[in-house]
Amino acid sequence: MHKIKRILTILIFAVSFKTYADDVKIISYISVETDYEKDGAKGINISYKYNFLSLEEYDHNDTILKNCTFQLKTTLLSNNEPVEPAIGYMANTNNNGDLEYSITLTGKDIEATKFDQQTTQFIPYAAMNLKEGENNITIQAEMSGKDATGYLYQDIKEKLGITFNKPPTKLFTMNIDYIEVNVQNTNGNAWDYAYFKTDAPDVSVTILVGNTSVYKANVNDTYMFAVGPNSKNITFTISEKDKVGVLIQDIDVLFHDFIAKWNFTTHDKKDGQLYTYDKAKGNIKSCSLNFKIN
């Protein structure tokens, strides 16, 4: 009997908890700009307005969001089916393998205020495994997270009827042989100051389409980024005329130091032809990489 009562109590609590979580609305507005260009890549730019004041007012607790983290997840639907990722974008997927982008909100981003806050999410057309030409999609946004007492909140909103013309796509393949960083940065300072190990940086290399990462790797305590097969045949989809960025940074615990960024144009490149890049300048002592488009 005690066991049955305990189960009933848990079920009642779970139902009450779900109702409590669903009663609070966080996302107030979604707007979308199509054919938006981000760092040389074309796609959609989604703006979200949101407000956490309802959580504070519901609970009558002005510390309800202290040290909390919320996630704003964006998925796309086409013909009521989730949009799948194109080649090279598997890092931007959920557990079901559907294309999903996520923004983490903490600190001032989730302060309860009388005015809406705003954040944006850019998604390149190249990331979407959709047909060339006209497409009509639905954007689904989910804001979720726990408050300081452990309650889980979830607010889901949709933006219907987003129409755009998806440009032709190509496959971009890059091979990175090595990237060597100067011992000192352009200001004449060491990258890292350490008592018991080298002052060499922790070099990170990220390949970007817009601000979407399609490749990322790093090496620790060395001036030479060289990871052998792990930086060869890096293949991903781009839209015709998209630019591809290569960002090199010194990875630190709190802040990453900029080393270099290269932007490669594609509108002026011939299909199947191998292009090399070996220009040493700025913080880069030497480098060797190549790429082609098919």
KAPE-V583287 format. One record per helix or strand of 3 or more residues. SS is the DSSP state (~ for helix, > for strand). FROM is the first residue (numbers start at 1). LEN is the number of residues. If there is no record, write none. Layout:
ss=SS from=FROM len=LEN
ss=SS from=FROM len=LEN
//
This chain:
ss=~ from=2 len=22
ss=> from=27 len=12
ss=> from=41 len=10
ss=~ from=53 len=7
ss=> from=69 len=10
ss=~ from=90 len=3
ss=> from=98 len=9
ss=~ from=107 len=4
ss=> from=117 len=8
ss=~ from=125 len=3
ss=> from=133 len=14
ss=> from=152 len=15
ss=> from=169 len=13
ss=> from=203 len=7
ss=> from=212 len=8
ss=~ from=228 len=4
ss=> from=234 len=6
ss=> from=244 len=7
ss=> from=257 len=8
ss=> from=275 len=3
ss=> from=284 len=10
//
